[in-house]
Amino acid sequence: MAVNDVSLNIEEGELSSIIGPNGAGKTTLFNLLTGHLLPDKGRILFKEKEITGLSTHEICRKGIGRSFQRTNIFPRLSVFDNVQVAVMSWRKKSRNIFLRAQRLLREETDEILESVGLGDKTEKTAGLLAHGDQRRLEIGIALGSHPELLLLDEPTAGMSPEESERTVDLIQGLAREKGLTLLFIEHDMNVVFRISEKIRVMHMGEIIAEGKPEEVRANEEVQRIYLAEEA
Amino acid sequence: MKSFFKQRNNGKAVGLLAAFAFFAVLPLFIGEGYISLVNEMLILAVAASGLNLMMGYAGMVSFGPSGLYAVGAYTTALILIYTEIPFGLALIAGPVMAGIISVVVGWFCVRLTHVYFSLLTLAFSQIIHTIIFGWYGFTHGDDGIVDIPVPEFLSSITNYYYFSLIIVCICLALLWMIVNSPFGKTLQALRENPERTEFVGIHIRRYQLAAFVLSGVFLGVAGSLYCGFNKNVFPDFADVMKSTEMLVVCLLGGIYYFLGPAVGSIVYIFLDKTISSFTEYWPLALGLVIIVLLIFMRGGIVGFFSESVAAMKERGRAKQHVSH
């Protein structure tokens, strides 16, 4: 099943979310967009250019960034290194064996770390950070590749309500500040309805509703699915 | 903060200079037998450090580094016995050939990951071993190549020692540069999380191949250098035991530390010679060493000490807090 016959159009600069029950195909959709999975049918266009079938590292270079559902960082590297690796790659420095990496692109990396609220933890080992900090670090790594479209897979998963709120503020701020187009998967309805300009609902691999938060809230089919889940 | 870093770097530089000075004056105080022993340690340090670029830094565990080591040794040996090409060039040809073979072998190997990668490297080293062993007309098979002609000034043990010392220092300096470069850092990211590394825009196979080839070149340097030192080469340079030795050396010293493999080489050869001198059961002792390492000292010797020092500092700080 996974994802079937999905057609979606993401506008530049929009801040939208995808919701839906477990197994609806949300992460699979992300995997298709970022080249982790290859679609059997259909096309994916980014900035009017075809990206279907490109490998993930090529898609990343085109300007699509992503955070993952399960925390996906470089655990034994320092917080600074985690983001610097992404920045170096974006700046096409990764192949260089003659430069010293230590001070390279320091300002840019620090700025990103500052923007995700990790400015005071740069020298810490990433794997030893608290869960919430690791999630924010992941967003930092994604920002390191200067994305225009940022896909966030459950950015607040496993966070306390306060942490979750802080992260949401951060995401919103980033989107505004950097003019990012943002698409995120989220289970926490408070978060979803608070910041989404547009909500898409997935169910059984299809998008069954799409629209402004109040429209989606009023949609009968959506209500039925969510009520059925809770019952 | 800044002065702290400066201080630490100065400390490092002083330490390195002291180590170099130590090795430079060493021959004045010890006999030729021991000079040979230290020379062997130095050469093994290059092989193990080269292997560790791939293993410790990039997370690609090779079971067959001896294959490329032997390619280096045999290339130099064959050139010296069959041609009139001068020693210097024959020595350079070793790592060059090892690099070329690494491109071919690596091209296949980086298509696999984890244990499959490791087993494929083992398979290739077995192929290399078989070729050396079986091609009697060219490589002299299990007779090995003996009495390899080496220039006059390098045939003295002490002179060759200094020659090795210089090359070993250059190699370690190059490796130091590589692991601290953006490329080196990217390899570490790759080791930690290949999936994520790919999604910061890195073509991971290309980087793995580059790491494989660089490793191969340094293994080749070690092989060539050993060929000139030993003046004899044998097919068992390429066998599994030799690969195991290199892996153990890296683990012994600590694969997450730059100097781990070098320290491992010194300790390993020291243990090998001392234990072998009073028992023929060296492999038994080696087995015990491996068990102790894997169970009690996962960070190797360097890891063990640097963690102890860190813990001591921590305790010192805690005490200060209490007394205030």
Chai-1 contact restraints between the chains, C-beta under 6 A:
chainA,res_idxA,chainB,res_idxB,connection_type,confidence,min_distance_angstrom,max_distance_angstrom,comment,restraint_id
A,T56,B,E198,contact,1.0,0.0,6.0,A-B,restraint_1
A,T56,B,F199,contact,1.0,0.0,6.0,A-B,restraint_2
A,H57,B,E198,contact,1.0,0.0,6.0,A-B,restraint_3
A,H57,B,G201,contact,1.0,0.0,6.0,A-B,restraint_4
A,H57,B,I202,contact,1.0,0.0,6.0,A-B,restraint_5
A,H57,B,H203,contact,1.0,0.0,6.0,A-B,restraint_6
A,C60,B,F199,contact,1.0,0.0,6.0,A-B,restraint_7
A,C60,B,G201,contact,1.0,0.0,6.0,A-B,restraint_8
A,R61,B,G201,contact,1.0,0.0,6.0,A-B,restraint_9
A,N72,B,R196,contact,1.0,0.0,6.0,A-B,restraint_10
A,F74,B,A189,contact,1.0,0.0,6.0,A-B,restraint_11
A,F74,B,E192,contact,1.0,0.0,6.0,A-B,restraint_12
A,F74,B,N193,contact,1.0,0.0,6.0,A-B,restraint_13
A,P75,B,E192,contact,1.0,0.0,6.0,A-B,restraint_14
A,R76,B,E192,contact,1.0,0.0,6.0,A-B,restraint_15
A,V85,B,T186,contact,1.0,0.0,6.0,A-B,restraint_16
A,V85,B,A189,contact,1.0,0.0,6.0,A-B,restraint_17
A,A86,B,V200,contact,1.0,0.0,6.0,A-B,restraint_18
A,M88,B,P182,contact,1.0,0.0,6.0,A-B,restraint_19
A,S89,B,V200,contact,1.0,0.0,6.0,A-B,restraint_20
A,S89,B,G201,contact,1.0,0.0,6.0,A-B,restraint_21
A,S89,B,I202,contact,1.0,0.0,6.0,A-B,restraint_22
A,K93,B,P182,contact,1.0,0.0,6.0,A-B,restraint_23
A,S94,B,P182,contact,1.0,0.0,6.0,A-B,restraint_24
A,S94,B,T186,contact,1.0,0.0,6.0,A-B,restraint_25
A,R95,B,F183,contact,1.0,0.0,6.0,A-B,restraint_26
A,N96,B,S181,contact,1.0,0.0,6.0,A-B,restraint_27
A,N96,B,P182,contact,1.0,0.0,6.0,A-B,restraint_28
A,I97,B,I178,contact,1.0,0.0,6.0,A-B,restraint_29
A,I97,B,S181,contact,1.0,0.0,6.0,A-B,restraint_30
A,I97,B,F183,contact,1.0,0.0,6.0,A-B,restraint_31
A,L99,B,S181,contact,1.0,0.0,6.0,A-B,restraint_32
A,L99,B,P182,contact,1.0,0.0,6.0,A-B,restraint_33
A,R100,B,N180,contact,1.0,0.0,6.0,A-B,restraint_34
A,A101,B,N180,contact,1.0,0.0,6.0,A-B,restraint_35
A,A101,B,S181,contact,1.0,0.0,6.0,A-B,restraint_36
A,A101,B,P182,contact,1.0,0.0,6.0,A-B,restraint_37
A,A101,B,K185,contact,1.0,0.0,6.0,A-B,restraint_38
A,S145,B,V200,contact,1.0,0.0,6.0,A-B,restraint_39
A,S145,B,G201,contact,1.0,0.0,6.0,A-B,restraint_40
